């Protein structure tokens, strides 16, 4: 198990995230989730909009491809939102999901 003899370096991890350029995308995703939670109804009072329970906020144009919240977001199941073809480094290759490709 990692970090058994020393505390986890959260500060260092945060600095590395900013250096890699991941911080701004994470903040963009967070703003999209908060916008849905702010406008949606929350019947059970857990802080999440009922329409978002168990689902993902998907960007119409992927953030890694230059998209932003202003391009639009939609609520999708996790399976549909995370089923895009990726390269060996984990970068997004195609914005057409595997399920959509099989339909054609």
SULNORTA-V834752 format. One record per residue. RES is the residue in three letters. OMEGA is omega in degrees with one decimal (999 if undefined). Layout:
res->RES omega->OMEGA
res->RES omega->OMEGA
//
This chain:
res->UNK omega->179.8
res->UNK omega->175.5
res->UNK omega->177.3
res->UNK omega->-177.1
res->UNK omega->179.9
res->UNK omega->179.3
res->UNK omega->-179.4
res->UNK omega->-176.7
res->UNK omega->-177.4
res->UNK omega->179.8
res->UNK omega->179.2
res->UNK omega->178.5
res->UNK omega->179.8
res->UNK omega->178.4
res->UNK omega->178.8
res->UNK omega->177.2
res->UNK omega->178.7
res->UNK omega->-179.1
res->UNK omega->179.0
res->UNK omega->179.2
res->UNK omega->-178.5
res->UNK omega->-173.8
res->UNK omega->-176.7
res->UNK omega->177.7
res->UNK omega->178.8
res->UNK omega->178.5
res->UNK omega->178.5
res->UNK omega->177.3
res->UNK omega->-179.8
res->UNK omega->177.4
res->UNK omega->179.1
res->UNK omega->178.2
res->UNK omega->-178.8
res->UNK omega->178.0
res->UNK omega->178.6
res->UNK omega->-179.9
res->UNK omega->-178.0
res->UNK omega->-176.1
res->UNK omega->-176.2
res->UNK omega->178.6
res->UNK omega->-178.9
res->UNK omega->-174.7
res->UNK omega->-177.1
res->UNK omega->173.1
res->UNK omega->-179.7
res->UNK omega->177.4
res->UNK omega->178.0
res->UNK omega->175.0
res->UNK omega->-176.9
res->UNK omega->179.8
res->UNK omega->-177.2
res->UNK omega->-177.1
res->UNK omega->177.4
res->UNK omega->-178.2
res->UNK omega->178.9
res->UNK omega->170.1
res->UNK omega->-177.7
res->UNK omega->175.9
res->UNK omega->-179.9
res->UNK omega->172.6
res->UNK omega->-175.0
res->UNK omega->179.4
res->UNK omega->179.9
res->UNK omega->178.0
res->UNK omega->176.5
res->UNK omega->-179.7
res->UNK omega->178.7
res->UNK omega->179.2
res->UNK omega->-178.8
res->UNK omega->176.9
res->UNK omega->177.1
res->UNK omega->175.8
res->UNK omega->175.8
res->UNK omega->179.7
res->UNK omega->-178.5
res->UNK omega->173.5
res->UNK omega->-179.8
res->UNK omega->-178.8
res->UNK omega->-179.1
res->UNK omega->-176.6
res->UNK omega->-174.2
res->UNK omega->-174.1
res->UNK omega->-179.9
res->UNK omega->178.9
res->UNK omega->-178.4
res->UNK omega->177.6
res->UNK omega->-179.5
res->UNK omega->178.1
res->UNK omega->179.3
res->UNK omega->179.8
res->UNK omega->-179.9
res->UNK omega->180.0
res->UNK omega->-176.2
res->UNK omega->177.7
res->UNK omega->174.1
res->UNK omega->-176.8
res->UNK omega->179.4
res->UNK omega->-179.6
res->UNK omega->179.6
res->UNK omega->179.6
res->UNK omega->-179.7
res->UNK omega->-179.4
res->UNK omega->-174.8
res->UNK omega->999
//
